Amino acid sequence: MRLVTAEEIHDLLDYPYLIEALRRSHAGSQPASAPLVMESPDGSGNQFVSLLGWKPGGTIAAKLVGVFPGNLSLDPPQASVQGLVAVFDAATGGPRLVADGEAMTLRKTAADSGLGARLLAREDAKTLLVVGAGGLAPHVMAAHCAARPSIRRILIWNRTAARAEALVRRVALPGVEISAVRALDEAVAEADIVSCVTMSRAPLVKGALLKPGAHLDLVGAYLPDMRETDDDAMRRSSLFVDTRSGMEGAGDLAQPVAAGVIGWDAVLADYYDLVQGRHPGRRTPDEITICKNVGGAHLDLFTAEALRARLSD
């Protein structure tokens, strides 16, 4: 059984490769999955998540991770997501590898959003706005640039401006100008793609400011009381998800549905529909698209299969 380190994962799962691997995986049927989320008994808001995916004749992947947002404020800081992914042969049940859970989650989540941009964003998108400067931010920057090589400028906004400025100093992407911004509304109005990677419980992106043809990628708001954009965005946009499984728990969808702003039928398609041609995706250059990155065990499984394939090359 192979132990795969974080460094190996980041080296092997480059975003052009992983985005294409996820696209190919969505050309088939969705694997069986069984999620389990436990809240900390002490009321701290920490969670432990178990995600199990099973693809008959292929792979079984079990992800075990803790989600501890307060870790970032520790001295020294620790990653807010830590754990492992265990991979088994679906034909025999035999263990094949154990991989670093934080690295697998970062790669999977960013590539998931990158696939959304590849399927829905305009091919000539030039300006990407990243809302949030946490551990996932540099990964969504790289993934969106892999999905849309036309991107030439990245704007970064964070509630704490110093963190956005630090991220600018830390990240370099060939041919891309990266800068921190302090006026979120102005940046939203400029951006061709907006990617939100926050833990916000109140809307940040104003839908009225989205320019014609913009693509909004919502990664945070994975709990019903979280929110990254407002009702105007939902009214103005064509709405897509990576998967319908579990989307009811995402605040950016659940809250406007509960308020009667939209119904669940406003979700036009998921990645299976888009990849398999059951929905065309973007239909006009001026159409505003939203993709809610729900996540799920099937994506961890697809990422594990992509890792196994790279290890066997």
Long-range contacts (C-beta under 8 A, 24 or more apart in sequence): 1-95, 1-96, 1-97, 1-98, 2-96, 2-97, 2-98, 2-311, 3-97, 3-98, 3-99, 4-97, 4-98, 4-99, 4-100, 4-307, 4-311, 5-100, 5-103, 6-100, 6-102, 6-103, 9-99, 9-100, 9-103, 9-104, 9-107, 9-307, 10-103, 10-107, 12-307, 12-310, 12-311, 13-107, 13-111, 13-303, 13-306, 13-307, 13-310, 14-146, 15-110, 15-111, 15-114, 15-142, 15-143, 15-145, 15-146, 15-147, 16-146, 17-306, 17-310, 18-107, 18-108, 18-111, 18-114, 18-303, 18-306, 19-111, 19-114, 19-115, 19-118, 19-143, 19-146, 19-147, 21-111, 21-302, 21-303, 21-305, 21-306, 21-309, 22-111, 22-112, 22-115, 22-271, 22-299, 22-302, 22-303, 22-306, 23-115, 23-118, 23-119, 23-275, 25-302, 25-305, 25-306, 26-115, 26-271, 26-272, 26-274, 26-275, 26-276, 27-275, 27-276, 30-243, 30-245, 30-272, 30-298, 31-55, 31-297, 31-298, 31-301, 33-245, 33-296, 33-297, 33-298, 33-301, 34-297, 35-246, 35-296, 35-297, 44-70, 45-69, 45-70, 46-70, 49-83, 51-296, 51-297, 51-300, 52-297, 53-296, 53-297, 53-298, 53-300, 53-301, 54-90, 54-301, 55-90, 55-301, 55-305, 56-90, 57-90, 57-91, 58-90, 58-305, 59-87, 59-88, 59-89, 59-90, 59-96, 59-301, 59-304, 59-305, 59-308, 60-87, 60-88, 60-89, 60-90, 60-93, 60-301, 61-85, 61-86, 61-87, 61-88, 61-297, 61-300, 61-301, 61-304, 61-305, 62-86, 62-87, 62-88, 63-101, 63-104, 63-105, 63-297, 63-300, 64-101, 65-101, 65-102, 65-105, 69-199, 72-134, 79-135, 80-134, 80-135, 81-105, 81-106, 81-135, 85-300, 85-303, 85-304, 87-304, 87-307, 87-308, 96-308, 97-304, 97-307, 97-308, 97-311, 99-304, 99-307, 104-300, 104-303, 104-304, 104-307, 105-300, 106-135, 106-136, 106-139, 107-139, 107-303, 108-295, 108-299, 108-300, 108-302, 108-303, 109-136, 109-139, 109-140, 109-219, 109-293, 109-295, 110-136, 110-139, 110-140, 110-142, 110-143, 111-143, 111-303, 112-242, 112-293, 112-295, 112-299, 113-140, 113-143, 113-144, 113-195, 113-217, 113-219, 113-291, 113-293, 114-140, 114-143, 114-144, 114-146, 114-147, 115-147, 115-242, 115-271, 116-215, 116-217, 116-240, 116-242, 116-271, 116-291, 116-293, 117-143, 117-144, 117-147, 117-148, 117-193, 117-215, 117-217, 117-291, 118-147, 118-148, 119-240, 119-271, 119-274, 119-275, 119-281, 119-291, 120-215, 120-240, 120-274, 120-281, 120-282, 120-289, 120-291, 121-147, 121-148, 121-192, 121-193, 121-215, 121-282, 121-289, 122-192, 122-213, 122-215, 122-282, 122-285, 123-148, 123-150, 124-150, 124-192, 125-150, 125-151, 125-192, 125-193, 125-215, 126-150, 126-151, 126-152, 126-153, 126-192, 127-151, 127-152, 127-153, 127-154, 127-155, 127-190, 127-191, 127-192, 127-193, 128-153, 128-154, 128-155, 128-191, 128-192, 128-193, 128-194, 128-195, 129-154, 129-155, 129-156, 129-157, 129-181, 129-187, 129-188, 129-190, 129-191, 129-193, 129-194, 129-195, 130-154, 130-155, 130-156, 130-157, 130-195, 130-197, 131-157, 131-158, 131-184, 131-194, 131-195, 131-196, 131-197, 131-198, 131-204, 131-205, 131-228, 132-157, 132-158, 132-196, 132-197, 132-198, 132-220, 133-158, 133-160, 133-163, 133-164, 133-166, 133-167, 134-163, 134-197, 134-198, 134-199, 136-197, 136-219, 137-167, 137-197, 138-167, 138-170, 138-171, 140-195, 140-197, 140-217, 140-219, 141-171, 141-173, 141-178, 142-173, 144-193, 144-195, 144-217, 145-173, 145-176, 148-193, 151-176, 151-192, 151-193, 152-176, 152-177, 153-177, 153-178, 153-179, 154-178, 154-179, 155-179, 155-180, 155-181, 155-187, 155-190, 155-191, 156-180, 156-181, 157-181, 157-182, 157-184, 157-187, 185-209, 193-217, 195-219, 196-220, 196-221, 196-228, 196-229, 198-228, 199-226, 200-226, 200-227, 200-228, 201-225, 201-226, 201-227, 201-251, 202-227, 203-227, 203-228, 203-229, 203-230, 204-228, 204-229, 205-229, 205-230, 205-233, 206-230, 206-232, 206-233, 207-231, 207-232, 207-233, 207-234, 207-235, 207-236, 207-237, 208-232, 208-236, 210-236, 210-237, 210-288, 212-285, 212-286, 212-287, 212-288, 213-285, 213-286, 213-287, 213-288, 214-288, 214-289, 215-288, 215-289, 215-290, 215-291, 216-288, 216-289, 216-290, 216-291, 217-291, 217-293, 218-250, 218-252, 218-290, 218-291, 218-292, 218-293, 219-293, 221-250, 221-251, 221-252, 221-292, 222-249, 222-250, 222-251, 222-294, 222-295, 223-249, 223-250, 223-251, 224-249, 224-250, 224-251, 224-254, 224-255, 225-251, 226-250, 226-251, 226-252, 227-251, 227-252, 227-255, 228-252, 229-290, 231-256, 231-259, 231-261, 233-288, 233-290, 234-261, 234-262, 234-266, 234-290, 235-261, 235-262, 236-288, 237-288, 237-289, 237-290, 238-268, 238-282, 238-283, 238-287, 238-288, 238-289, 238-290, 239-266, 239-267, 239-268, 239-289, 239-290, 239-292, 240-267, 240-268, 240-269, 240-270, 240-274, 240-281, 240-289, 240-290, 240-291, 240-292, 241-267, 241-270, 241-291, 241-292, 241-294, 242-270, 242-271, 242-291, 242-292, 242-293, 242-294, 242-295, 242-296, 242-299, 243-270, 243-271, 243-272, 243-294, 243-295, 243-296, 243-298, 243-299, 244-270, 245-294, 245-296, 245-298, 246-294, 246-295, 246-296, 247-292, 247-294, 250-292, 250-294, 252-292, 253-292
